[in-house]
Amino acid sequence: MDTWDFTVLLLSAGWSLYLCIRIAHQWQIHKPGEGAAAAVRVFAHPFLLLFIFQAATGFENPGSIPLWIHFPGISIFLSGIGMLYAAHRTLGKNYEAAVALKNPSALVTTGPYAIMRHPIYFGALLMGIGTELALASPYMLIVILLIPLIVWQIHREERLLSSVFKDAWAAYKNNTPYKILPYIF
């Protein structure tokens, strides 16, 4: 197995692990009668869809690139999986896009949420960036172009959380000033 095959195999395994995490959490919070909606939420991750597109169209092997070139992307990707797992685990049954809930039941401020307000988006960005770096892919531009969409979604969720949790949200926002990138944003 050459380094390209190893990289593609590792990324495929990582995205499969991500799907297992998402399916397990959807199963945990599943409500009767929403089977199709829950399935759509599992597969609606834009970076996963980009990876599936790349797999379906055949990954373009940029040539004989040594593993140390792929390693930073793989490391970033695996860090993203770790962050997503920690954030999902911390949320437990509270996991759901806040805007989708319309009335979230609890404000979670522990675990990775004590460091940044949106660690799931941070983990997703790490996975998307890591995937494209590891594949030395020109699709990195798509990942970069999706960042404003993520920022917009964060803004929507924060508006909702502010209206629901009022003083608790203001205190949390004051104690945890970073949305997804500590010391930056």
BAFI-3210 file (N, C-alpha, C; in Angstrom, 3 decimals, decimal comma, padded with zeros to 6 digits):
// residues 185
n [1|2|3|4|5|6|7|8|9|10|11|12|13|14|15|16|17|18|19|20|21|22|23|24|25|26|27|28|29|30|31|32|33|34|35|36|37|38|39|40|41|42|43|44|45|46|47|48|49|50|51|52|53|54|55|56|57|58|59|60|61|62|63|64|65|66|67|68|69|70|71|72|73|74|75|76|77|78|79|80|81|82|83|84|85|86|87|88|89|90|91|92|93|94|95|96|97|98|99|100|101|102|103|104|105|106|107|108|109|110|111|112|113|114|115|116|117|118|119|120|121|122|123|124|125|126|127|128|129|130|131|132|133|134|135|136|137|138|139|140|141|142|143|144|145|146|147|148|149|150|151|152|153|154|155|156|157|158|159|160|161|162|163|164|165|166|167|168|169|170|171|172|173|174|175|176|177|178|179|180|181|182|183|184|185]
n.u [000,859|000,693|001,528|-000,542|-002,801|-002,955|-003,565|-006,105|-007,549|-007,388|-008,705|-011,226|-011,958|-012,032|-014,124|-016,163|-016,203|-017,039|-019,654|-020,723|-020,657|-022,445|-024,809|-025,231|-025,766|-028,040|-029,762|-029,946|-031,296|-033,559|-036,841|-040,206|-041,536|-039,818|-037,953|-036,922|-036,136|-034,177|-032,279|-031,507|-030,269|-028,007|-026,482|-026,130|-023,867|-021,703|-018,949|-018,640|-020,270|-018,756|-016,485|-017,637|-018,420|-015,880|-014,924|-016,737|-016,198|-013,675|-010,700|-008,217|-005,027|-002,284|000,187|003,344|003,542|005,232|004,500|004,881|004,021|001,294|000,700|000,287|-002,342|-003,806|-003,445|-004,742|-007,329|-007,925|-007,822|-010,062|-012,093|-011,782|-012,491|-015,159|-016,270|-015,835|-017,401|-019,985|-020,332|-020,292|-022,606|-024,576|-027,888|-028,760|-027,891|-028,405|-028,954|-029,171|-030,894|-032,624|-034,011|-035,539|-036,342|-034,213|-033,316|-031,296|-028,382|-025,282|-022,162|-019,790|-016,866|-015,587|-017,084|-016,502|-014,288|-014,693|-017,540|-018,739|-017,813|-018,429|-018,701|-016,093|-014,699|-015,796|-014,817|-012,063|-012,034|-012,869|-010,869|-008,568|-009,049|-008,926|-006,337|-004,827|-005,389|-004,230|-005,816|-007,578|-010,061|-010,034|-010,673|-013,457|-014,038|-013,060|-014,773|-017,130|-016,957|-018,101|-020,828|-020,934|-020,304|-022,549|-024,552|-023,730|-024,211|-027,028|-027,729|-026,665|-028,192|-030,704|-030,091|-029,422|-031,895|-033,386|-031,941|-031,109|-029,817|-028,103|-026,936|-025,627|-023,729|-022,283|-021,315|-019,677|-017,783|-016,760|-015,347|-014,764|-015,904|-015,370|-012,632|-010,194|-008,716|-008,799|-011,350]
n.v [-001,176|002,110|005,544|007,204|005,505|004,727|007,197|007,832|005,606|005,975|008,457|007,716|005,830|007,538|009,356|007,494|006,796|009,268|009,269|007,117|008,199|010,355|008,957|007,412|009,438|010,603|008,467|008,348|010,739|010,521|011,127|009,927|009,359|010,948|009,807|010,068|012,759|012,722|011,083|012,684|014,786|013,474|012,998|015,507|017,047|019,376|019,002|016,265|015,554|016,668|015,037|012,559|013,140|013,488|010,893|009,469|010,460|009,664|009,803|012,161|011,328|013,074|012,300|010,835|011,465|011,956|010,452|012,264|014,646|014,338|013,975|016,335|017,146|014,813|014,709|017,089|016,472|014,187|015,426|017,032|015,078|014,158|016,494|016,828|014,459|014,825|017,122|016,232|014,207|015,681|017,204|015,218|014,160|016,649|017,327|018,851|020,897|024,147|026,050|024,398|023,236|025,297|025,789|025,301|023,104|023,188|024,988|024,225|024,331|023,159|020,978|020,917|023,149|024,987|026,206|027,150|028,466|027,041|024,229|022,059|023,063|023,943|021,491|020,336|022,070|021,554|018,892|019,150|020,872|019,376|017,023|017,931|018,996|016,672|015,230|016,812|018,545|020,439|021,183|022,485|025,142|025,146|024,389|026,637|028,567|027,809|028,702|031,333|030,564|028,893|030,760|032,407|030,579|030,166|032,729|032,829|030,754|031,781|034,070|032,901|031,371|033,446|034,722|032,746|031,919|034,249|035,961|033,911|033,155|035,565|035,688|033,333|033,899|036,046|034,792|032,897|033,890|033,176|032,031|029,901|029,685|029,730|032,589|033,918|034,015]
n.w [000,000|-000,976|000,009|-000,825|-001,081|001,586|002,798|001,645|002,554|005,361|005,657|004,684|006,630|008,818|008,127|008,102|010,797|011,813|010,733|012,190|014,793|014,455|013,712|015,991|017,874|016,717|016,969|019,724|020,356|018,890|017,797|017,681|014,415|012,888|011,189|008,460|008,436|010,424|009,212|007,044|008,438|009,403|007,101|006,024|006,244|004,893|004,282|004,405|002,265|000,210|000,377|-000,294|-002,907|-004,070|-003,748|-005,340|-007,879|-008,257|-006,657|-007,234|-007,660|-006,708|-007,520|-006,661|-003,617|-000,610|002,612|004,717|003,707|003,516|006,158|007,929|007,122|007,678|010,449|011,261|010,402|012,022|014,514|014,268|014,258|016,876|018,307|017,481|018,519|021,293|021,719|020,925|022,806|025,207|024,892|024,827|025,156|024,571|022,125|019,126|016,351|017,421|016,271|014,898|016,956|018,032|020,626|022,757|025,469|027,412|028,388|027,545|029,033|029,610|029,272|025,952|025,394|027,310|026,416|023,814|022,061|020,003|019,408|017,732|015,148|014,862|014,962|012,637|010,669|010,982|010,140|007,436|006,332|006,954|005,473|002,785|002,724|003,229|000,956|-000,880|-002,388|-004,894|-004,113|-001,737|-001,876|-001,934|000,704|002,032|000,976|002,210|004,788|005,399|005,413|007,638|009,639|009,410|010,230|012,879|013,895|013,685|015,492|017,870|018,239|018,771|021,100|022,832|023,085|024,346|026,665|027,887|030,522|031,398|028,998|028,328|030,409|029,897|027,329|027,940|029,602|027,875|025,322|022,675|019,542|017,585|017,134|019,343|020,766|018,362|016,863]
ca.u [000,000|001,504|001,049|-001,826|-003,824|-003,055|-004,257|-007,513|-008,120|-007,506|-009,776|-012,496|-012,255|-012,386|-015,481|-017,070|-016,309|-017,896|-021,037|-021,135|-020,915|-023,683|-025,939|-025,457|-026,420|-029,392|-030,535|-030,143|-032,263|-034,621|-038,233|-041,067|-042,055|-038,882|-036,890|-036,301|-035,467|-032,958|-031,309|-030,995|-029,342|-026,756|-025,715|-026,164|-022,597|-021,175|-017,614|-018,860|-020,775|-017,620|-015,655|-018,364|-018,290|-014,520|-014,818|-017,547|-015,581|-012,319|-009,733|-007,102|-003,744|-001,386|001,499|004,031|003,805|005,590|003,534|005,036|003,242|-000,104|000,565|-000,403|-003,773|-004,367|-003,450|-005,816|-008,574|-008,157|-008,131|-011,461|-012,939|-011,704|-013,278|-016,576|-016,668|-015,906|-018,552|-021,204|-020,415|-020,640|-024,005|-025,471|-029,228|-029,009|-027,335|-029,253|-028,686|-030,012|-031,936|-033,598|-034,825|-036,374|-036,448|-033,276|-033,670|-030,198|-027,194|-024,133|-020,993|-018,664|-016,100|-015,051|-017,902|-015,881|-013,180|-015,287|-018,995|-019,222|-016,768|-018,826|-018,304|-014,629|-014,326|-016,174|-013,834|-010,815|-012,199|-012,888|-009,541|-007,642|-009,297|-008,428|-004,873|-004,277|-005,548|-003,608|-006,938|-007,993|-011,369|-009,845|-011,369|-014,858|-014,040|-012,882|-015,990|-018,214|-016,761|-019,152|-022,069|-020,803|-020,394|-023,961|-025,284|-023,365|-024,942|-028,436|-027,833|-026,388|-029,381|-031,710|-029,642|-029,512|-033,301|-033,914|-031,232|-030,913|-028,690|-027,152|-026,177|-024,729|-022,613|-021,486|-020,634|-018,630|-016,753|-016,237|-015,475|-014,436|-016,946|-014,822|-011,172|-009,674|-007,795|-008,938|-012,746]
ca.v [000,000|003,324|006,586|007,720|004,541|004,826|008,454|007,683|004,625|006,600|009,447|006,980|005,285|008,667|009,809|006,426|006,988|010,436|008,835|006,303|009,125|011,083|008,033|007,072|010,560|010,731|007,389|008,709|011,824|010,282|011,303|009,150|010,005|011,816|008,977|010,635|014,010|012,370|010,572|013,835|015,512|012,721|013,092|016,867|017,726|019,738|018,454|014,847|015,490|016,931|013,830|011,542|013,544|013,170|009,429|009,010|010,872|009,125|010,715|012,460|011,139|014,109|011,718|010,159|012,421|011,210|010,487|013,440|015,735|014,067|013,876|017,469|017,079|013,689|015,116|018,075|015,729|013,380|016,373|017,416|013,980|014,197|017,628|016,505|013,430|015,440|018,026|015,404|013,509|016,676|017,585|014,096|014,265|018,040|017,583|019,169|022,279|024,994|026,677|023,357|022,976|026,465|026,017|024,378|022,864|023,425|025,662|023,416|025,213|022,376|020,271|021,849|024,365|025,926|026,835|027,863|028,304|026,172|023,260|021,160|023,729|023,916|020,130|020,140|022,794|020,802|017,707|019,578|021,373|018,251|016,131|018,509|019,065|015,321|014,803|017,835|018,726|021,795|021,448|023,287|026,395|024,955|024,426|028,042|029,285|027,435|029,341|032,330|029,868|028,452|031,976|032,795|029,629|030,487|033,953|032,434|029,987|032,647|034,911|032,074|031,053|034,685|034,988|031,703|031,819|035,619|036,274|032,787|033,257|036,727|035,307|032,343|034,603|036,852|033,871|032,112|034,896|032,706|031,227|028,616|029,686|030,419|033,730|034,524|034,325]
ca.w [000,000|-001,003|000,922|-001,309|-000,670|003,044|003,105|001,275|003,478|006,684|005,583|004,562|007,956|009,677|007,801|008,557|012,250|011,985|010,498|013,346|015,902|014,166|013,751|017,408|018,546|016,196|017,574|021,131|020,504|017,913|018,210|016,782|013,220|012,180|010,647|007,258|008,811|011,159|008,234|006,296|009,312|009,507|005,862|005,501|006,522|003,569|004,041|004,113|000,897|-000,668|000,379|-001,070|-004,314|-004,507|-003,837|-006,471|-009,138|-008,291|-006,065|-008,119|-007,004|-007,222|-007,823|-005,569|-002,537|000,596|003,705|005,567|003,099|003,873|007,614|008,578|006,840|008,441|011,864|011,430|010,236|013,230|015,598|014,074|014,746|018,339|018,797|017,271|019,472|022,630|021,759|020,917|024,104|026,216|024,714|025,108|024,576|024,182|020,803|017,978|015,953|018,269|015,466|014,564|018,137|018,270|022,063|023,405|026,865|028,346|027,890|027,925|029,154|030,115|028,250|024,954|025,406|028,238|025,685|022,675|022,079|018,918|019,069|016,646|013,900|014,832|014,565|011,237|009,860|011,012|009,291|006,042|005,959|007,018|004,336|001,537|002,819|003,103|-000,437|-001,727|-003,302|-005,265|-003,512|-000,530|-002,109|-001,527|002,167|002,414|000,609|003,127|006,097|005,680|005,739|009,032|010,464|009,380|011,078|014,258|014,243|013,900|016,732|019,023|018,442|019,427|022,459|023,596|023,398|025,229|027,944|028,343|031,405|031,400|027,747|028,428|031,287|029,167|026,240|028,576|030,112|026,744|024,263|021,326|018,912|017,100|017,097|020,524|020,584|017,030|016,528]
c.u [000,903|000,872|-000,292|-002,963|-004,046|-003,846|-005,749|-008,211|-008,352|-008,625|-011,141|-012,913|-012,687|-013,782|-016,512|-017,274|-017,209|-019,365|-021,559|-021,470|-022,241|-024,904|-026,262|-026,166|-027,822|-030,300|-030,883|-031,227|-033,481|-036,000|-039,116|-041,540|-041,073|-037,716|-036,180|-035,543|-034,171|-031,887|-030,700|-029,984|-028,010|-025,886|-025,617|-024,880|-021,935|-019,799|-017,687|-019,346|-019,660|-016,718|-016,318|-018,282|-016,907|-014,340|-015,555|-016,903|-014,150|-011,331|-008,586|-005,808|-002,760|000,005|002,111|004,455|004,139|004,567|003,667|004,318|001,771|-000,338|-000,083|-001,910|-004,457|-004,469|-004,568|-007,173|-008,906|-008,453|-009,583|-012,418|-012,948|-012,546|-014,767|-017,065|-016,823|-017,125|-019,866|-021,399|-020,827|-022,111|-024,968|-026,805|-029,599|-028,509|-028,439|-028,901|-029,675|-031,157|-033,004|-034,525|-035,855|-036,509|-035,522|-033,556|-032,559|-029,063|-025,992|-022,892|-019,760|-017,940|-015,541|-015,836|-017,399|-014,754|-013,697|-016,769|-019,517|-018,165|-017,147|-018,452|-016,782|-014,130|-014,645|-015,197|-012,501|-010,899|-012,161|-011,523|-008,535|-007,795|-008,650|-006,908|-004,256|-004,356|-004,834|-004,591|-007,203|-009,362|-011,259|-010,581|-012,831|-014,970|-013,949|-014,143|-017,173|-018,092|-017,794|-020,507|-022,058|-020,942|-021,843|-024,792|-024,983|-024,135|-026,416|-028,609|-027,615|-027,539|-030,474|-031,324|-029,717|-030,954|-033,880|-033,271|-030,840|-029,663|-027,650|-026,302|-025,187|-023,513|-021,698|-020,674|-019,482|-017,465|-016,077|-016,325|-015,269|-015,524|-016,395|-013,311|-010,630|-008,591|-007,905|-010,382|-013,663]
c.v [001,235|004,400|007,156|006,803|004,615|006,073|008,327|006,703|005,242|007,639|008,777|006,398|006,399|009,196|008,761|006,522|008,179|010,043|007,994|007,181|009,840|010,168|007,655|008,205|010,793|009,651|007,740|009,765|011,652|010,448|010,536|009,983|010,892|011,045|009,584|011,919|013,735|011,866|011,711|014,598|014,793|012,971|014,518|017,657|018,081|019,149|016,953|014,695|015,753|015,700|012,725|011,865|013,182|011,658|008,915|009,356|010,372|010,140|010,927|012,341|012,156|013,583|011,095|011,188|011,621|011,417|011,748|014,653|015,568|014,188|015,091|017,448|015,968|014,059|016,113|017,388|014,924|014,263|016,831|016,343|013,975|015,317|017,355|015,479|014,030|016,351|017,251|014,735|014,466|017,063|016,463|014,265|015,696|018,333|017,751|020,585|023,165|025,611|025,662|023,099|024,066|026,784|025,045|024,282|023,182|024,151|024,899|024,302|024,474|021,692|021,256|023,155|025,382|026,704|027,682|027,549|027,331|025,149|022,280|021,786|023,747|022,543|019,858|020,862|022,063|019,576|018,086|020,039|020,228|017,294|016,683|018,681|017,686|014,817|015,740|018,247|020,188|022,162|022,199|024,616|026,287|025,015|025,874|028,843|028,950|028,115|030,442|031,698|029,392|029,649|032,453|031,886|029,889|031,720|033,641|031,707|030,874|033,597|034,147|031,791|032,275|034,976|033,967|031,760|033,162|035,839|035,159|032,819|034,415|036,392|034,304|033,012|035,455|035,970|033,072|032,999|034,387|031,783|029,876|028,570|030,445|031,431|034,388|034,963|033,543]
c.w [000,000|-000,115|000,475|-000,873|000,837|003,438|002,820|002,220|004,858|006,691|005,467|005,910|008,906|009,407|008,194|010,064|012,553|011,795|011,654|014,538|015,678|014,261|015,196|018,134|018,017|016,796|019,023|021,289|019,594|018,536|017,227|015,586|012,477|011,570|009,457|007,592|009,551|010,197|007,429|007,148|009,429|008,284|005,308|005,761|005,186|003,280|003,773|002,670|-000,113|-000,760|-000,445|-002,563|-004,850|-004,667|-005,077|-007,816|-009,261|-007,756|-007,051|-007,328|-007,573|-007,552|-006,592|-004,522|-001,286|001,723|004,545|004,986|003,489|005,379|008,270|008,346|007,617|009,916|012,149|011,353|011,501|014,439|015,505|014,545|016,272|018,925|018,631|018,291|020,871|022,751|021,772|022,269|025,216|026,121|025,068|024,413|024,192|022,785|019,771|017,601|016,710|017,480|015,092|015,741|018,381|019,758|022,791|024,900|027,856|027,646|028,423|027,906|029,659|028,957|027,244|024,892|026,425|027,551|024,524|022,637|021,023|018,512|017,966|015,302|013,760|014,377|013,108|010,308|009,826|010,113|007,813|005,559|005,938|005,856|003,069|001,553|002,597|001,664|-001,413|-002,820|-003,648|-004,664|-002,184|-000,670|-001,688|-000,008|002,633|002,107|001,517|004,490|006,360|006,013|007,196|009,973|010,531|010,292|012,562|014,726|014,527|015,223|017,952|019,295|019,178|020,877|023,362|024,002|024,372|026,618|028,563|029,201|031,434|030,126|027,810|029,295|030,578|028,063|026,786|029,047|029,003|025,502|022,837|020,786|018,461|017,069|018,306|020,164|019,223|016,786|017,432]
res [m|d|t|w|d|f|t|v|l|l|l|s|a|g|w|s|l|y|l|c|i|r|i|a|h|q|w|q|i|h|k|p|g|e|g|a|a|a|a|v|r|v|f|a|h|p|f|l|l|l|f|i|f|q|a|a|t|g|f|e|n|p|g|s|i|p|l|w|i|h|f|p|g|i|s|i|f|l|s|g|i|g|m|l|y|a|a|h|r|t|l|g|k|n|y|e|a|a|v|a|l|k|n|p|s|a|l|v|t|t|g|p|y|a|i|m|r|h|p|i|y|f|g|a|l|l|m|g|i|g|t|e|l|a|l|a|s|p|y|m|l|i|v|i|l|l|i|p|l|i|v|w|q|i|h|r|e|e|r|l|l|s|s|v|f|k|d|a|w|a|a|y|k|n|n|t|p|y|k|i|l|p|y|i|f]
***
